[in-house]
Amino acid sequence: MYVLVDLNQSPSALRLEEADNFRALKVVVRGPALGREQLSRALAPVGVIDDSGNAVLRLGELRRLAGPLSDDPSWGEAFDAMVDYARAKGWGSGTDGVQAHCDWPDVT
């Protein structure tokens, strides 16, 4: 799953894509690489950018972005397993956050 942040739109668009893919968690950013401040503002409803440039996403907000899928018990179990894996790798943040790298595919 990934959080798509489109900085080319005004206001910036923010949505969860591939919500049933629990093998990867990232933030995909469309827009200029120089838009870190803009990315931080756009991501504020669901998380923050840490000092290393990674996103720290709030778990409750990821569930909210998943919409009705988050009501499915099997989805919730798979989501929790993904979070447990991330925490085991040191990618957790407190009790309500998980770290995700930011991918800027349009930037060369």
C-alpha positions as CSV (number, residue, x, y, z in Angstrom):
1,M,0.0,0.0,0.0
2,Y,1.1,3.5,-0.5
3,V,-0.1,7.0,0.3
4,L,-0.2,9.0,-2.9
5,V,0.5,12.7,-2.5
6,D,0.0,14.8,-5.6
7,L,1.7,18.1,-5.2
8,N,0.7,19.1,-8.7
9,Q,-2.9,19.6,-7.6
10,S,-4.2,22.5,-5.6
11,P,-4.9,21.7,-2.9
12,S,-2.6,18.7,-2.8
13,A,-4.4,15.4,-3.2
14,L,-3.8,12.7,-0.6
15,R,-5.2,9.1,-0.9
16,L,-4.4,5.5,-0.1
17,E,-3.6,3.3,-3.1
18,E,-3.3,-0.5,-3.3
19,A,-4.7,-0.7,0.2
20,D,-4.7,-4.5,0.1
21,N,-0.9,-4.7,-0.7
22,F,0.7,-5.3,2.7
23,R,4.1,-6.1,1.4
24,A,5.2,-2.5,1.0
25,L,4.4,0.8,2.6
26,K,5.6,4.0,1.2
27,V,4.6,7.5,0.3
28,V,4.6,8.2,-3.5
29,V,5.0,11.9,-4.3
30,R,4.0,13.4,-7.6
31,G,5.5,16.9,-8.0
32,P,8.8,18.7,-7.7
33,A,11.5,17.3,-5.4
34,L,12.0,20.8,-4.1
35,G,8.5,20.6,-2.6
36,R,9.5,19.1,0.8
37,E,7.7,21.9,2.7
38,Q,4.7,21.4,0.5
39,L,4.9,17.7,1.1
40,S,5.0,18.2,4.8
41,R,1.9,20.4,4.7
42,A,0.0,17.9,2.4
43,L,0.9,14.9,4.5
44,A,0.0,16.7,7.8
45,P,-3.5,15.0,8.0
46,V,-1.9,11.5,8.2
47,G,1.7,12.0,9.4
48,V,4.9,14.0,9.4
49,I,8.2,14.1,7.6
50,D,11.1,13.1,9.9
51,D,14.6,14.6,9.9
52,S,15.9,11.9,7.5
53,G,13.2,12.7,4.9
54,N,11.0,9.7,5.7
55,A,7.3,9.9,6.5
56,V,6.0,8.8,9.9
57,L,2.3,7.8,9.3
58,R,-0.3,7.5,11.9
59,L,-1.9,4.1,11.9
60,G,-5.4,5.3,12.7
61,E,-5.2,7.7,9.7
62,L,-4.0,4.9,7.4
63,R,-7.0,2.9,8.5
64,R,-9.3,5.8,7.9
65,L,-7.9,6.3,4.4
66,A,-8.6,2.6,3.7
67,G,-12.3,3.4,4.1
68,P,-14.7,0.4,4.3
69,L,-11.8,-2.1,3.8
70,S,-10.6,-1.3,7.3
71,D,-13.9,-2.8,8.6
72,D,-13.0,-6.2,7.2
73,P,-11.4,-8.4,9.9
74,S,-9.0,-10.1,7.5
75,W,-7.8,-6.7,6.2
76,G,-7.3,-5.6,9.8
77,E,-5.2,-8.7,10.6
78,A,-3.1,-8.2,7.5
79,F,-2.6,-4.6,8.3
80,D,-1.6,-5.4,11.9
81,A,0.9,-8.0,10.6
82,M,2.4,-5.4,8.3
83,V,2.8,-3.0,11.2
84,D,4.3,-5.7,13.4
85,Y,6.8,-6.5,10.7
86,A,7.7,-2.8,10.3
87,R,8.2,-2.4,14.0
88,A,10.4,-5.5,14.2
89,K,12.6,-3.9,11.6
90,G,12.8,-0.7,13.6
91,W,10.4,1.2,11.4
92,G,7.8,1.9,14.1
93,S,7.3,5.2,15.7
94,G,5.7,5.2,19.2
95,T,2.5,3.3,19.6
96,D,0.6,4.9,16.8
97,G,3.1,5.5,14.0
98,V,5.1,3.6,11.3
99,Q,7.9,4.9,9.1
100,A,7.6,4.9,5.3
101,H,10.1,6.1,2.7
102,C,9.1,8.8,0.3
103,D,9.4,7.9,-3.3
104,W,9.5,10.7,-5.9
105,P,9.1,8.7,-9.2
106,D,8.8,11.8,-11.5
107,V,12.1,13.2,-10.4
108,T,15.2,12.2,-12.3
